[in-house]
Amino acid sequence: MTLMELSVSYRQQADVLRHRIQLVSELPARTAEERMMKTERLRLLEAMRRDVRDVAVICERYYDRSYRRNERYTL
């Protein structure tokens, strides 16, 4: 598997996470505890999606000489 193929799979997973975020955000929160749990779940899903998307970009641009850094990851 090449890094470009791997990046496609990371992008697909980011789409899955985006869809999950949309579903969770549409759930009603009746109590303060449910609202807090929903907020925490959304925060974790967003972090996961951001990380997966960042790794996809790194895999896509790994061999590009002009791409040096990501704010979190260094090549």
C-alpha positions as CSV (number, residue, x, y, z in Angstrom):
1,M,0.0,0.0,0.0
2,T,1.4,3.4,-1.0
3,L,1.1,6.5,1.1
4,M,-1.4,8.0,-1.4
5,E,-3.6,4.9,-1.0
6,L,-3.3,5.2,2.7
7,S,-4.3,8.9,2.6
8,V,-7.5,7.9,0.7
9,S,-8.4,5.6,3.5
10,Y,-7.7,8.3,6.1
11,R,-9.9,10.7,4.2
12,Q,-12.7,8.1,4.1
13,Q,-12.5,7.7,7.9
14,A,-12.6,11.5,8.3
15,D,-15.9,11.4,6.3
16,V,-17.2,8.7,8.6
17,L,-16.3,10.8,11.6
18,R,-17.9,13.9,10.1
19,H,-21.1,11.9,9.6
20,R,-21.0,10.7,13.2
21,I,-20.5,14.2,14.4
22,Q,-23.5,15.3,12.5
23,L,-25.6,12.5,13.9
24,V,-24.5,13.2,17.5
25,S,-25.1,16.9,17.1
26,E,-28.7,16.2,16.1
27,L,-29.5,14.1,19.2
28,P,-31.7,15.9,21.7
29,A,-30.2,16.5,25.1
30,R,-33.0,16.6,27.7
31,T,-31.0,17.0,30.9
32,A,-27.9,18.9,31.8
33,E,-26.0,15.6,32.2
34,E,-27.0,14.5,28.7
35,R,-26.0,17.9,27.3
36,M,-22.6,17.6,29.0
37,M,-22.1,14.0,27.7
38,K,-23.1,15.2,24.2
39,T,-20.6,18.1,24.3
40,E,-17.8,15.8,25.5
41,R,-18.6,13.3,22.8
42,L,-18.6,16.0,20.1
43,R,-15.3,17.4,21.4
44,L,-13.7,13.9,21.1
45,L,-15.1,13.2,17.7
46,E,-13.9,16.6,16.4
47,A,-10.4,15.9,17.8
48,M,-10.3,12.5,16.1
49,R,-11.5,13.9,12.8
50,R,-8.9,16.7,12.9
51,D,-6.1,14.2,13.6
52,V,-7.2,11.8,10.9
53,R,-7.4,14.6,8.4
54,D,-3.9,15.9,9.4
55,V,-2.4,12.4,8.9
56,A,-4.1,12.2,5.5
57,V,-2.5,15.4,4.4
58,I,0.9,14.2,5.7
59,C,0.6,11.0,3.8
60,E,-0.5,12.9,0.6
61,R,2.4,15.3,0.8
62,Y,5.2,13.1,2.3
63,Y,7.3,13.1,-0.9
64,D,6.5,16.8,-1.8
65,R,9.7,18.7,-1.1
66,S,7.9,22.0,-0.7
67,Y,5.8,20.6,2.2
68,R,7.8,20.9,5.4
69,R,5.6,21.1,8.4
70,N,2.3,20.7,9.9
71,E,1.6,22.7,13.1
72,R,1.5,19.4,15.1
73,Y,3.6,16.9,13.1
74,T,7.1,17.3,11.7
75,L,8.4,15.3,8.8
